[in-house]
Amino acid sequence: MTSSNQNMKSYRALKTEQGVFTTPPYSTKIKPLWRFVNANVAATSAAAIWAKFEMYRNANDFIGMDICRKFLQMGRTRSLRYALRRGGKKYGTSSSTGAATGESETTGGRVGKQPTRKEIPRTGKIYDEEKSKGASIFENYVKRCWEDETYVSAFEEWKAKHNTQQPKAKSMGSKEGG
């Protein structure tokens, strides 16, 4: 499998959407195709991203295929977010502003940490039927990716070769070796 030398060393094969926006040049080429405003737009978007997937597959470019799969997967998750949550809002507003202490409203004063806002639970109610249909369209393309033998083989090969963890350094008090 070939891939951009810039990305080869650091790219990790994950089943999540991690790295979808931060893997140039793939991200910049695929992102303009990614749309999910309604089912028709989602269908056009998914087909265009699938065409890119096939192009990268024909070029034996695993990272390109994987970024396409991630955009398709993200199309599904974002469509579902808008379908199942009014206005697509995943998190509620903070109950206290922290103004008296000067703390940040979104992080509770924790610098460099994730917001402390609570996730709004899903009720199962569909608020946007078009987005729900769009999610199904993207999901079908994601399944096609995972049914593609070339992609699955490349995914497993890349994962085995490049996703290795760095060995932990032995502590100074270790009894090993002496």
C-alpha positions as CSV (number, residue, x, y, z in Angstrom):
1,M,0.0,0.0,0.0
2,T,1.2,3.5,-0.9
3,S,0.4,6.6,1.0
4,S,1.9,10.1,1.4
5,N,5.3,9.9,3.1
6,Q,4.2,12.8,5.3
7,N,1.4,10.8,6.8
8,M,2.8,7.3,6.8
9,K,4.8,7.4,10.0
10,S,2.1,9.0,12.2
11,Y,-1.2,7.7,10.8
12,R,-2.9,5.1,13.0
13,A,-5.6,2.8,11.7
14,L,-8.6,3.2,14.1
15,K,-12.2,2.3,13.7
16,T,-13.2,5.7,15.1
17,E,-13.3,9.0,13.2
18,Q,-10.1,10.3,14.8
19,G,-7.8,12.1,12.4
20,V,-10.5,12.7,9.7
21,F,-9.8,16.5,9.6
22,T,-6.1,16.4,10.4
23,T,-4.6,14.2,7.6
24,P,-3.6,16.3,4.7
25,P,-3.9,16.1,1.7
26,Y,-6.7,13.7,2.1
27,S,-8.8,15.7,4.5
28,T,-8.7,18.8,2.2
29,K,-9.7,16.8,-0.8
30,I,-12.6,14.9,0.8
31,K,-14.1,17.5,3.2
32,P,-15.7,19.6,0.4
33,L,-17.6,16.5,-0.7
34,W,-19.0,15.8,2.8
35,R,-22.6,17.1,3.2
36,F,-25.7,15.9,5.0
37,V,-28.3,18.6,5.0
38,N,-31.0,16.2,3.7
39,A,-31.3,12.7,2.3
40,N,-30.7,13.8,-1.4
41,V,-27.6,15.8,-0.5
42,A,-26.3,12.9,1.7
43,A,-26.8,10.4,-1.1
44,T,-24.8,12.6,-3.5
45,S,-22.1,13.2,-0.9
46,A,-21.8,9.5,0.0
47,A,-21.5,8.5,-3.6
48,A,-18.8,11.1,-4.3
49,I,-16.8,10.0,-1.2
50,W,-17.3,6.4,-2.3
51,A,-15.9,7.3,-5.7
52,K,-12.8,8.8,-3.9
53,F,-12.6,5.6,-1.8
54,E,-12.5,3.5,-5.1
55,M,-9.9,5.8,-6.6
56,Y,-7.6,5.4,-3.5
57,R,-8.2,1.7,-3.5
58,N,-7.2,1.4,-7.2
59,A,-4.0,3.4,-6.3
60,N,-3.3,1.1,-3.3
61,D,-3.5,4.1,-1.0
62,F,-4.7,2.8,2.4
63,I,-4.8,6.2,4.2
64,G,-6.9,7.7,1.4
65,M,-9.4,4.8,1.7
66,D,-9.5,5.0,5.5
67,I,-10.1,8.8,5.5
68,C,-13.0,8.2,3.0
69,R,-14.4,5.6,5.4
70,K,-14.1,8.0,8.3
71,F,-15.9,10.8,6.4
72,L,-18.7,8.3,5.5
73,Q,-18.9,7.2,9.1
74,M,-18.9,10.8,10.4
75,G,-21.7,11.6,7.9
76,R,-23.7,8.9,9.6
77,T,-22.9,10.0,13.2
78,R,-23.5,13.7,12.4
79,S,-26.7,13.0,10.6
80,L,-27.9,10.9,13.5
81,R,-27.0,13.7,15.9
82,Y,-29.3,16.1,14.1
83,A,-32.0,13.5,13.5
84,L,-32.2,12.4,17.2
85,R,-31.5,15.7,19.0
86,R,-33.4,18.9,18.5
87,G,-31.1,21.3,16.7
88,G,-28.3,18.7,16.7
89,K,-27.3,19.9,20.2
90,K,-25.4,17.1,22.0
91,Y,-24.6,19.0,25.2
92,G,-26.7,21.1,27.4
93,T,-25.6,24.5,28.7
94,S,-23.6,24.7,31.9
95,S,-25.7,25.2,35.1
96,S,-23.2,27.7,36.7
97,T,-21.2,30.3,34.9
98,G,-18.3,30.5,37.3
99,A,-18.4,34.3,36.9
100,A,-17.9,34.8,40.6
101,T,-14.6,32.9,40.5
102,G,-13.5,33.9,37.0
103,E,-13.7,30.3,35.8
104,S,-14.5,29.5,32.3
105,E,-18.1,28.5,31.7
106,T,-17.3,25.7,29.3
107,T,-14.4,24.1,31.2
108,G,-15.3,24.8,34.8
109,G,-11.9,26.6,35.1
110,R,-9.9,23.6,34.0
111,V,-7.3,24.8,31.5
112,G,-6.8,22.5,28.6
113,K,-9.6,20.1,29.6
114,Q,-12.8,19.0,28.0
115,P,-16.0,21.0,28.8
116,T,-17.9,19.8,31.8
117,R,-21.3,20.2,30.1
118,K,-23.6,17.2,30.4
119,E,-24.7,15.3,27.3
120,I,-28.3,15.6,26.5
121,P,-29.9,12.1,26.6
122,R,-31.5,10.8,23.4
123,T,-35.2,10.1,23.7
124,G,-35.5,7.9,20.6
125,K,-37.7,10.5,19.0
126,I,-36.7,11.5,15.5
127,Y,-36.7,15.2,15.1
128,D,-35.5,15.3,11.5
129,E,-36.6,12.5,9.3
130,E,-34.4,13.7,6.4
131,K,-31.3,13.5,8.5
132,S,-32.3,10.0,9.7
133,K,-32.6,8.9,6.1
134,G,-29.2,10.5,5.4
135,A,-27.7,8.6,8.3
136,S,-28.9,5.3,6.7
137,I,-27.4,6.3,3.4
138,F,-24.0,7.0,4.9
139,E,-24.3,3.8,7.0
140,N,-24.8,1.7,3.9
141,Y,-21.6,3.1,2.4
142,V,-19.7,2.5,5.6
143,K,-20.8,-1.2,5.4
144,R,-19.5,-1.3,1.9
145,C,-16.1,-0.1,3.1
146,W,-16.0,-2.9,5.7
147,E,-17.1,-5.5,3.1
148,D,-14.3,-4.4,0.7
149,E,-11.7,-7.2,1.0
150,T,-8.9,-4.9,-0.2
151,Y,-9.7,-2.3,2.4
152,V,-10.1,-4.7,5.3
153,S,-6.9,-6.4,4.4
154,A,-5.1,-3.1,4.2
155,F,-6.6,-1.9,7.5
156,E,-5.5,-5.0,9.4
157,E,-2.0,-4.9,7.8
158,W,-1.6,-1.2,8.6
159,K,-2.8,-1.7,12.1
160,A,-0.4,-4.5,12.8
161,K,2.5,-2.7,11.3
162,H,1.9,1.0,12.4
163,N,-0.3,1.0,15.5
164,T,2.3,-0.4,17.8
165,Q,2.6,1.2,21.2
166,Q,6.0,2.5,22.3
167,P,7.3,0.2,25.1
168,K,7.1,1.8,28.6
169,A,10.4,2.7,30.1
170,K,11.4,0.6,33.1
171,S,11.2,2.4,36.4
172,M,14.4,3.2,38.2
173,G,13.4,0.9,41.1
174,S,12.9,-2.1,38.8
175,K,14.6,-5.3,39.9
176,E,15.0,-6.5,36.4
177,G,18.5,-6.8,35.0
178,G,20.2,-6.3,38.2
